[in-house]
Amino acid sequence: MRESTWVSLLLLLLLPEPQWGGPQDGSREPEPEAEHGRLQPFDLLYASGVAAYYSGDYESAVRDLEAALLSHRRLLDIRTRCARHCAARRPLAHPGSGPGAELPFFRALLARASCSRSCQSQRLGGPASRHRVSEDVRSDFQRRVPYNYLQRAYIKLNQLEKAMEAAHTFFMANPEHMEMQQDIEDYRETAGVGAVQLVDREARPHLESYNAGVKHYEADDFEAAIKYFEQALREYYNEDVECRALCEGPQRFEEYEYLGYKGGLYEAIADHYMQVLVCQHECVRELATRPGRLSPIENFLPLHYDYLQFAYYRVGEYVKALECAKAYLMFHPDDENVLDNVDYYESLLDDSIDPESIEAREDLTAFVKRHNLESELIKSAAEGLGFLYSEPNYWVSYGERQDENRVPLGVNMEGAGHGLSMGKKSPPKIGRDLREGGPLLYENITFVYNSEQLNGTQRVLLDNVLSEEQCRELHSVASGIMLVGDGYRGKTSPHTPNEKFEGATVLKALKFGYEGRVPLKSARLFYDVSEKARKIVESYFMLNSTLYFSYTHMVCRTALSGQQDRRNDLSHPIHADNCLLDPEVNECWKEPPAYTFRDYSALLYMNDDFEGGEFIFTEMDAKTVTASIKPKCGRMISFSSGGENPHGVKAVTKGQRCAVALWFTLDPLYREVERIQADEVIAILDQEQHGKHGLNINPKDEL
């Protein structure tokens, strides 16, 4: 099996790249020109720009942040151009036969590696290794975070049009920032620019052209629609080349430690290549996904040919209409409407043209051939090398045109309706009986609002879950156990650069209490109040099965002084707790990396001596607020964790806001491990307190 996989891998490596973006006449890719000077690493420029922003040097911030964005774009362009240049100039050789049969292939492989290194070093003005950046920086640029800093800096410099442009660019990839759109409108009014068309500086050309094509198509301007759809396809295939080139990065050791990796030559090559190949295979999804969205436009690439087949028919170009219809059938060979179209277009051809000689579009034929070969190889490798892989359905058939032009007149008039269907799914549903109103179990707890009063589903607001004394004690212990970035992978400001986040778990509190670093009684209080909250949630929502902790976290967020002027972000962006919220399509995708096992959530507040920080529920558009809650000592909000309850936190603009955050699951397989350990420690401490030393266990061993 391994030999078969290796042979298949070589065959795919040797398959020539489709030439939709490069030379069409067999000529060589031109030699890349040398860059003038050394390209500065974009992560260093970004760090310098952020530092300048926080120091109040807004001119330097703008200079360095703009330079970082330019450096990032140039780096991607250089990597792409060098990949195309070396693929054309250093083609891989077929293995021979007999002794040393593999040497021609590896000689060609080494030549391409040398070409790539030389090309990048020449154009970058130094080694490519200088431009490798952390995952955090890569994520910031993917989420367009530099533009958020830029729009603020431009405002400080009173450059409103540039601030609008940066804000719009940021907002396009971050639609959950519901205050940003209002800020953009405020900028418009201040600048007096009215309804001027804002520019997305990171707009993807193929998506812009596709959208323009749809608009012209729906206006029955078929000549213009053809122009933009054809342009969109050229840009799509060019961006596919770039996407695939950028997949050829360093190997990611995700399932084993790098220093302990003992794979042999072929295993190491296969492991790395399969990472690259799966990434390249996923480019069809990447290119169909709009910025800031989690789900792709369904059936995206086939839709181009679906629109074109009818547009060409309407302008009388029946051969091209037939080519596009046959191209669409490469994805959906059983589509009855398009099969009818093919028959109809063939009947319109001149008698001198043989319908059988008209084939599907050449650009798509090469693309689909490679895509299918990749799919077969990945499945074969998954079986032979022992990793899990499930082929996604990249061409969902229900993402199709739904308009009066679906089929030419006189052939089939099914399917009225207007506009482009993106295949939206129905709103999320909770797979259990919805009940509420059960007993609150404890005296002095005050019921405030139920789901109806909070304008939602499975919501409850309670007061006096904690006493004033307990709030003070918890707040005191928080100052002794919290670490900056705890619970946020060490990130000081995981959701906004304008606040500092600190956190601690129950187990850590007990550890500190046992060691005498905080009062053990106070650490125990953290444990007890979280258990109290769990029982209340389980009882109020009248659950038929046990509710388990999936994560318990004491968290404080502190407004950073000097950074609150004209804030337009949230302390915590709008989200759902067990699914990936996609406001554009009013959907919440219950799939990784979301914590899909979470069923209920609760927040128990410890103080109110701060400004801002209101907890808000919204509609699934992440903009329309349905309820706003001001935290205070002893107040608890609880709700089901799904897409029915999108929520977030408004900016904390002064002081420190502290709460105990709790997430629960009905599935015992996802019980919080630290909570189980904390339960054991509490049991031991209780035994010690009662003078029972029968168990020979040192509590420190449990910690």
C-alpha positions in Angstrom: 0.0 0.0 0.0 2.8 2.4 0.9 4.5 1.7 -2.5 1.3 2.4 -4.3 0.8 5.6 -2.4 4.4 6.7 -3.2 4.0 6.0 -6.9 0.7 8.0 -6.9 2.4 10.8 -5.1 5.1 11.0 -7.8 2.6 10.9 -10.6 0.7 13.9 -9.1 3.9 15.8 -8.5 4.8 15.3 -12.2 1.3 16.4 -13.4 1.9 19.8 -15.1 0.0 22.7 -13.6 -2.9 24.0 -15.7 -1.7 27.2 -17.4 -4.6 29.5 -16.8 -2.6 32.2 -15.3 0.8 31.7 -17.0 2.1 31.5 -20.5 -0.3 29.9 -23.0 2.2 29.3 -25.8 4.6 27.0 -24.1 7.1 29.8 -23.5 9.2 29.9 -20.4 8.1 31.8 -17.3 10.1 35.0 -17.4 13.0 35.5 -14.9 11.7 37.3 -11.8 13.2 40.8 -11.5 15.3 41.6 -8.5 13.7 43.8 -5.8 15.3 47.1 -4.9 16.6 46.8 -1.3 15.7 44.4 1.4 12.1 43.7 2.2 11.4 44.4 5.9 9.6 41.5 7.7 6.0 42.5 8.1 5.7 41.2 11.7 8.5 43.6 12.8 6.8 46.5 11.1 3.5 45.6 12.6 4.9 45.4 16.1 6.6 48.8 15.6 3.3 50.3 14.3 1.3 49.0 17.3 3.9 50.2 19.7 3.9 53.6 18.1 0.1 53.7 18.3 0.1 53.0 22.0 2.8 55.5 22.7 0.6 58.2 20.9 3.0 58.6 17.9 0.2 58.3 15.4 2.2 59.4 12.4 4.8 56.7 13.0 2.0 54.2 13.6 0.4 54.9 10.2 3.8 54.8 8.5 4.8 51.4 10.0 1.3 49.8 9.8 1.0 50.8 6.1 4.5 49.5 5.5 3.6 46.2 7.3 0.5 45.7 5.0 2.6 46.5 1.9 5.4 44.1 3.0 2.8 41.4 3.6 1.3 41.8 0.2 4.8 41.9 -1.5 5.8 38.7 0.4 2.8 36.8 -0.8 3.4 38.0 -4.3 7.1 37.0 -4.3 6.3 33.6 -3.0 3.7 33.1 -5.7 5.8 34.4 -8.5 8.8 32.3 -7.4 6.7 29.2 -7.2 5.4 29.7 -10.7 8.8 30.6 -12.1 10.5 27.6 -10.6 7.7 25.2 -11.6 8.1 26.3 -15.2 11.9 26.5 -15.2 12.7 23.4 -13.1 10.1 20.7 -14.1 10.2 17.5 -12.2 11.6 14.5 -14.0 10.0 11.1 -14.3 11.8 8.3 -12.4 13.8 5.9 -14.6 14.3 2.2 -14.2 17.0 0.0 -12.7 19.6 1.0 -10.1 19.4 4.7 -9.3 16.0 5.0 -10.9 14.8 7.6 -8.5 17.9 9.9 -8.9 16.5 11.9 -11.9 13.4 12.8 -9.9 15.3 13.8 -6.8 17.9 15.8 -8.9 15.0 17.7 -10.4 13.5 18.1 -6.9 16.7 19.5 -5.5 17.0 21.9 -8.5 13.6 23.2 -7.9 14.3 23.7 -4.2 17.5 25.6 -5.1 15.6 27.7 -7.6 12.9 28.5 -5.0 15.5 29.5 -2.4 17.5 31.6 -4.8 14.5 33.3 -6.3 13.0 34.3 -2.9 16.4 35.3 -1.5 17.1 37.5 -4.5 13.7 39.2 -4.5 13.4 39.5 -0.7 17.0 40.9 -0.3 17.9 38.2 2.2 16.9 34.7 3.4 13.2 33.8 3.3 13.5 32.5 6.9 13.5 36.2 8.1 9.8 36.4 7.0 8.4 33.5 9.0 6.0 34.8 11.6 4.1 33.5 14.6 0.5 32.1 14.3 -0.8 35.1 16.3 0.6 37.6 13.7 -0.7 35.5 10.9 -4.1 35.4 12.5 -4.1 39.2 13.0 -3.4 39.8 9.3 -6.0 37.2 8.3 -8.6 39.0 10.5 -7.4 42.4 9.2 -6.5 43.7 12.7 -3.9 46.2 11.4 -6.7 48.1 9.8 -8.4 48.6 13.1 -5.3 50.3 14.5 -5.0 52.2 11.2 -8.5 53.7 11.3 -8.0 54.9 14.9 -4.6 56.4 14.0 -6.0 58.2 11.0 -8.8 59.6 13.1 -6.2 61.0 15.5 -4.5 62.6 12.5 -7.8 64.0 11.3 -7.6 62.0 8.0 -11.2 61.0 7.9 -11.4 59.5 4.4 -8.5 57.2 5.1 -10.0 56.3 8.5 -13.3 55.4 6.7 -11.4 53.2 4.2 -9.5 51.4 6.9 -12.6 51.0 9.1 -14.6 49.6 6.1 -11.8 47.2 5.2 -11.7 45.9 8.8 -15.4 45.7 9.1 -15.8 43.6 5.9 -13.8 40.8 7.7 -15.3 41.4 11.1 -19.0 41.8 10.8 -19.5 40.9 14.4 -18.2 44.3 15.4 -21.6 45.9 15.5 -20.3 49.3 16.5 -18.0 49.6 13.6 -20.7 50.2 11.0 -22.1 53.0 13.0 -18.6 54.5 13.4 -18.3 54.4 9.6 -21.5 56.3 9.2 -20.3 58.8 11.8 -17.1 59.3 9.7 -19.2 59.9 6.6 -21.2 62.6 8.3 -18.1 64.3 9.8 -16.3 64.1 6.4 -19.4 65.2 4.5 -18.9 62.5 1.9 -22.5 61.2 2.0 -23.1 57.9 0.3 -19.7 57.6 -1.4 -18.7 54.0 -2.3 -16.3 52.8 0.3 -13.2 50.8 -0.8 -12.3 47.5 0.6 -8.5 47.6 0.4 -8.2 43.8 0.7 -11.1 42.9 -1.7 -10.5 39.7 -3.6 -10.7 40.5 -7.3 -12.5 37.3 -8.3 -15.3 37.9 -5.8 -15.7 41.5 -6.8 -16.0 40.5 -10.5 -18.4 37.7 -9.6 -20.7 40.0 -7.7 -20.6 42.5 -10.5 -21.5 39.8 -13.0 -24.5 38.7 -10.8 -25.7 42.4 -10.7 -25.5 42.8 -14.5 -27.1 39.4 -15.0 -30.1 40.3 -12.8 -30.4 43.6 -14.7 -30.6 41.6 -18.0 -27.4 43.2 -19.2 -26.0 40.0 -20.5 -23.0 41.4 -22.4 -21.7 43.1 -19.3 -22.5 39.9 -17.2 -20.4 37.8 -19.6 -17.5 40.3 -19.3 -17.5 40.2 -15.5 -18.0 36.4 -15.2 -15.2 35.7 -17.6 -13.0 38.1 -15.7 -14.0 36.5 -12.5 -12.9 33.1 -13.8 -9.5 34.4 -15.0 -9.0 35.9 -11.6 -10.2 32.8 -9.8 -7.7 30.6 -11.5 -4.9 33.1 -10.9 -5.8 33.2 -7.2 -6.0 29.4 -7.2 -2.3 29.4 -8.3 -1.4 31.8 -5.5 -3.4 29.8 -2.9 -1.7 26.6 -3.9 1.8 28.2 -3.8 1.2 29.5 -0.3 0.4 26.0 0.9 4.0 25.0 0.2 5.2 26.2 3.6 7.1 24.5 6.4 5.9 21.2 7.8 3.5 21.5 10.7 4.1 18.9 13.4 0.6 18.8 14.9 0.3 15.2 16.1 3.8 14.6 17.3 6.8 16.5 18.7 9.3 17.7 16.2 12.4 16.5 18.2 10.8 13.1 18.7 9.8 12.5 15.1 11.5 9.4 13.7 10.0 9.0 10.3 12.2 7.7 7.5 12.8 9.4 4.2 9.7 8.4 2.4 7.5 8.8 5.5 8.8 12.3 6.1 8.3 13.3 2.5 4.8 11.8 2.4 3.8 13.4 5.7 4.8 16.9 4.6 3.5 16.5 1.0 0.1 15.3 2.3 -0.2 18.4 4.4 0.6 20.5 1.4 -1.8 18.6 -0.9 -4.8 18.7 1.5 -4.2 22.5 1.9 -4.1 22.9 -1.9 -7.2 20.7 -2.3 -9.0 23.0 0.1 -8.2 26.1 -2.0 -11.6 25.6 -3.7 -13.3 26.3 -0.4 -10.9 29.1 0.5 -11.6 30.9 -2.8 -15.4 30.5 -2.3 -15.4 32.1 1.2 -16.0 35.8 1.6 -13.8 37.7 4.2 -15.1 37.3 7.7 -17.4 34.4 6.8 -17.1 30.9 8.0 -19.0 29.2 5.2 -18.3 29.3 1.5 -20.7 30.4 -1.2 -22.1 27.0 -2.1 -21.5 25.7 -5.6 -19.4 28.8 -6.2 -17.2 27.7 -9.2 -20.0 25.8 -11.0 -22.3 28.9 -10.7 -20.0 30.9 -13.0 -20.6 28.4 -15.8 -24.3 28.2 -15.0 -24.7 32.0 -15.4 -22.5 32.1 -18.5 -24.3 29.3 -20.3 -27.6 31.3 -20.3 -25.9 34.7 -20.8 -24.2 33.4 -23.9 -27.5 31.9 -25.1 -29.2 35.3 -24.7 -26.5 37.1 -26.8 -26.7 34.4 -29.6 -23.4 32.7 -28.9 -24.6 29.2 -28.9 -21.3 27.4 -29.1 -20.0 29.2 -26.0 -23.3 28.5 -24.3 -23.0 24.8 -25.0 -19.3 24.8 -23.8 -20.4 26.4 -20.5 -23.4 24.1 -20.0 -21.2 21.1 -20.5 -18.7 22.6 -18.1 -21.4 22.8 -15.5 -22.3 19.2 -16.1 -18.8 18.2 -15.1 -19.8 19.0 -11.5 -23.5 18.0 -11.7 -23.9 15.5 -14.6 -27.5 14.6 -13.6 -28.8 18.2 -13.5 -32.0 17.8 -15.6 -32.4 21.5 -16.4 -28.9 21.9 -17.8 -29.2 18.6 -19.7 -32.3 20.0 -21.3 -30.3 23.2 -22.1 -27.6 21.2 -23.8 -30.2 19.5 -26.1 -31.7 22.9 -26.8 -28.4 24.6 -27.6 -27.3 21.8 -29.9 -30.6 22.3 -31.8 -29.6 25.9 -32.4 -26.2 25.2 -33.9 -25.4 25.8 -37.5 -25.7 22.6 -39.6 -21.9 22.8 -40.3 -21.1 22.3 -36.7 -21.0 18.8 -35.2 -22.5 19.1 -31.6 -20.2 16.2 -30.5 -17.2 18.4 -31.3 -18.2 21.0 -28.8 -16.6 20.0 -25.4 -16.7 21.5 -22.0 -14.5 24.6 -21.4 -10.8 23.7 -21.5 -10.0 25.8 -18.4 -12.3 23.8 -16.3 -11.5 20.4 -17.8 -7.8 20.7 -16.6 -8.9 22.0 -13.2 -11.4 19.2 -12.6 -8.9 16.5 -13.8 -6.3 17.7 -11.2 -9.0 18.1 -8.5 -10.2 14.5 -9.0 -6.7 13.1 -9.1 -5.8 14.9 -5.8 -9.0 13.5 -4.2 -8.1 10.0 -5.2 -4.5 10.4 -3.9 -5.5 11.9 -0.6 -8.0 9.0 0.0 -5.4 6.5 -0.9 -2.8 8.1 1.3 -5.2 8.3 4.2 -5.7 4.5 4.0 -2.0 3.7 3.4 -0.4 6.1 5.8 -3.1 5.8 8.5 -4.6 9.3 8.9 -8.3 10.3 8.9 -9.7 12.2 5.9 -13.2 12.8 4.8 -13.7 14.4 1.4 -16.0 17.5 1.7 -18.8 18.1 -0.8 -17.2 21.1 -2.6 -20.0 21.5 -5.2 -23.2 21.4 -3.2 -25.9 21.0 -5.9 -28.6 23.1 -4.1 -26.4 26.2 -4.5 -27.8 27.2 -7.9 -29.4 30.0 -9.8 -33.1 30.4 -8.9 -34.4 32.8 -11.5 -36.7 33.0 -14.4 -33.7 32.5 -16.7 -32.9 29.1 -15.2 -33.8 27.3 -18.5 -34.3 28.9 -21.9 -37.8 29.8 -23.0 -39.6 27.0 -24.8 -37.6 24.3 -23.2 -38.6 24.1 -19.5 -40.3 26.8 -17.5 -39.8 25.4 -14.0 -38.4 27.5 -11.1 -39.7 31.0 -10.8 -38.3 33.3 -8.0 -35.6 35.9 -8.3 -32.0 36.4 -7.2 -29.1 34.1 -6.3 -29.7 31.4 -3.8 -26.7 30.8 -1.4 -28.3 27.6 -0.1 -29.1 29.1 3.3 -29.9 26.6 6.0 -32.8 26.8 8.4 -32.1 28.5 11.8 -30.5 26.3 14.5 -32.8 24.0 16.5 -32.2 22.7 20.0 -32.4 18.9 20.0 -34.2 18.6 23.4 -37.4 19.7 25.1 -37.3 23.3 26.1 -38.5 23.9 29.6 -37.8 26.6 32.3 -39.2 27.9 35.5 -38.0 25.2 37.9 -37.2 25.9 41.5 -34.2 28.2 42.3 -33.2 25.9 45.3 -31.7 28.5 47.5 -33.2 31.2 49.7 -32.7 34.9 49.0 -32.1 34.4 45.3 -34.3 36.9 43.4 -35.8 36.0 40.0 -35.5 39.0 37.6 -36.4 38.0 34.0 -37.2 34.9 32.1 -36.7 34.1 28.4 -39.8 36.0 27.2 -38.8 39.1 29.1 -35.2 38.8 27.8 -36.6 38.5 24.2 -35.1 35.1 23.5 -35.0 31.4 24.2 -33.7 29.5 27.3 -32.6 32.6 29.2 -32.8 33.6 32.8 -31.6 36.5 34.9 -31.2 36.2 38.7 -30.0 38.4 41.5 -28.5 37.7 45.0 -26.8 34.5 44.0 -23.8 35.9 45.9 -23.9 38.1 49.0 -21.9 41.4 49.1 -19.4 39.7 51.5 -18.9 36.8 49.1 -18.4 39.2 46.2 -15.7 41.0 48.2 -14.0 37.7 49.2 -14.0 36.4 45.6 -12.7 39.7 44.3 -9.9 39.6 46.9 -8.9 36.0 46.0 -9.0 36.9 42.3 -6.2 39.4 42.9 -4.0 36.7 44.4 -4.5 33.9 41.9 -5.1 35.4 38.5 -2.5 35.4 35.7 -2.6 37.7 32.6 -3.8 35.7 29.6 -4.8 32.6 31.7 -7.5 30.8 29.7 -6.7 32.7 26.6 -3.5 30.8 25.5 -1.4 33.4 27.2 -2.8 36.3 25.2 -3.0 39.5 27.3 -5.6 41.0 25.1 -7.4 38.2 23.2 -10.5 40.0 22.2 -9.5 43.7 22.1 -6.2 45.6 22.4 -7.9 48.0 24.8 -8.3 45.7 27.7 -6.2 43.4 29.8 -7.6 39.9 30.5 -6.7 37.8 33.6 -8.1 34.5 34.7 -7.8 31.5 37.0 -9.4 28.0 37.3 -10.9 26.4 40.3 -8.0 23.9 40.6 -5.5 26.7 40.6 -7.4 28.5 43.3 -7.4 25.3 45.5 -3.7 24.8 44.8 -2.9 28.4 45.9 -5.1 27.9 49.0 -3.4 24.7 50.0 0.0 26.4 49.6 -1.1 29.3 51.8 -0.8 31.9 49.0 -4.5 32.8 49.4 -6.9 31.9 52.2 -8.1 28.3 51.7 -11.6 29.3 52.7 -11.7 31.9 49.9 -10.4 29.3 47.3 -13.1 26.9 48.6 -15.7 29.7 48.0 -14.8 29.8 44.3 -15.5 26.0 44.1 -18.7 26.2 46.1 -20.3 29.1 44.3 -19.6 27.5 40.9 -21.3 24.3 42.1 -24.2 26.4 43.4 -24.6 28.0 40.0 -24.6 24.5 38.3 -27.4 23.3 40.5 -29.5 26.4 39.9 -29.1 26.1 36.1 -29.9 22.4 36.2 -33.0 23.0 38.3 -34.4 26.1 36.6 -34.2 24.7 33.1 -35.7 21.5 34.4 -33.1 19.2 32.8 -33.8 15.5 32.9 -30.1 14.5 33.0 -27.1 15.6 35.0 -25.4 18.9 34.0 -21.6 18.6 34.1 -19.0 21.3 34.1 -17.1 21.6 30.8 -15.1 24.7 31.9 -15.0 27.0 34.9 -13.0 30.2 34.8 -12.8 33.3 36.9 -12.0 36.2 34.6 -11.3 39.9 35.1 -11.0 42.4 32.2 -9.4 45.7 32.9 -9.7 48.9 30.8 -6.2 50.1 29.8 -5.7 53.7 30.5 -5.0 56.0 27.6 -6.7 53.7 25.1 -10.4 54.4 25.7 -10.8 57.5 23.5 -13.3 56.8 20.7 -13.4 53.1 21.2 -15.5 51.3 18.7 -14.9 47.7 19.5 -16.5 45.3 22.0 -14.8 43.8 25.0 -15.9 40.4 23.6 -17.3 40.2 20.0 -20.7 38.7 19.4 -20.5 34.9 19.3 -22.3 31.7 20.4 -20.8 29.2 22.8 -21.2 25.9 20.9 -21.2 26.9 17.2 -19.5 29.2 14.8 -21.7 32.3 14.2 -22.0 33.4 10.6 -24.1 36.6 10.7 -24.1 37.0 6.9 -26.3 34.0 6.4 -28.0 34.0 9.9 -26.4 30.6 10.6 -24.4 29.1 13.4 -22.3 26.2 12.3 -22.0 23.5 14.9 -18.6 22.2 13.9 -15.0 22.4 15.1 -13.3 24.5 16.3 -16.5 25.5 18.2 -17.0 23.8 21.6 -19.9 21.8 20.2 -20.4 19.8 23.4 -21.5 22.8 25.4 -25.2 22.9 26.3 -25.6 25.7 28.9 -23.7 28.8 30.0 -23.7 31.1 33.0 -22.0 34.2 34.1 -21.9 35.1 37.8 -20.8 38.7 38.4 -18.7 39.9 41.3 -18.7 43.7 41.1 -20.2 46.8 39.4 -17.5 49.5 40.1 -16.5 49.9 36.5 -17.9 51.7 33.4 -19.3 49.9 30.3 -19.1 46.1 30.2 -22.8 45.4 29.7 -23.6 41.9 28.6 -25.8 41.9 25.5 -27.8 39.3 23.5 -28.3 39.9 19.8 -30.1 38.4 16.8 -28.1 36.1 14.6 -27.1 39.1 12.5 -24.7 40.1 15.4 -26.1 43.6 15.3 -29.6 43.8 16.6 -29.5 43.9 20.4 -32.4 42.0 22.0 -31.4 42.5 25.7 -28.7 44.3 27.6 -27.7 43.5 31.2 -25.6 45.6 33.6 -23.4 43.4 35.8 -23.5 43.8 39.6 -22.5 41.8 42.6 -24.4 38.5 42.8 -26.2 38.8 39.5 -26.2 35.7 37.3 -27.3 35.4 33.6 -27.7 31.8 32.3 -28.7 30.6 28.8 -28.5 27.7 26.4 -25.2 27.7 24.5 -26.3 27.5 20.9 -27.0 29.8 18.0 -30.3 30.8 19.5 -28.3 32.9 22.0 -25.6 35.1 20.3 -24.1 37.3 22.9 -21.1 39.6 23.6 -19.8 42.2 26.0 -19.6 45.9 25.5 -16.3 47.7 26.0 -15.1 48.1 29.5 -14.0 51.8 29.4 -12.9 52.3 33.0 -12.0 50.0 35.9 -12.1 46.2 36.2 -15.0 43.9 35.5 -14.8 40.4 37.2 -17.1 37.4 36.9 -17.1 33.6 37.2 -17.7 32.2 33.7 -19.3 28.7 33.6 -19.9 26.4 30.7 -21.9 23.1 31.1 -22.4 20.0 29.2 -25.0 17.2 29.3 -22.4 14.7 27.9 -20.2 13.2 30.7 -17.5 12.5 28.1 -16.7 16.2 28.0 -16.5 16.8 31.8 -13.9 19.3 32.8 -10.8 17.4 33.8 -9.6 20.1 36.2 -13.0 20.0 37.8 -12.8 16.3 38.5 -9.4 16.8 40.1 -10.8 19.7 42.1 -13.6 17.4 43.3 -11.1 14.9 44.5 -9.1 17.6 46.3 -12.2 18.9 48.0 -13.1 15.3 49.1 -9.6 14.9 50.7 -9.8 18.3 52.4 -13.2 17.4 53.8 -11.8 14.2 55.2 -8.9 16.0 56.8 -11.2 18.5 58.3 -13.2 15.8 59.9 -10.1 14.0 61.1 -10.4 11.1 58.7 -7.0 10.2 57.4 -7.8 6.7 56.0 -6.7 7.6 52.5 -3.0 7.9 52.2 -3.0 10.6 49.6 -1.0 13.9 49.6 -3.3 16.7 48.4 -0.3 18.2 46.6 -0.1 15.1 44.4 -3.6 15.8 43.3 -2.7 19.3 42.3 
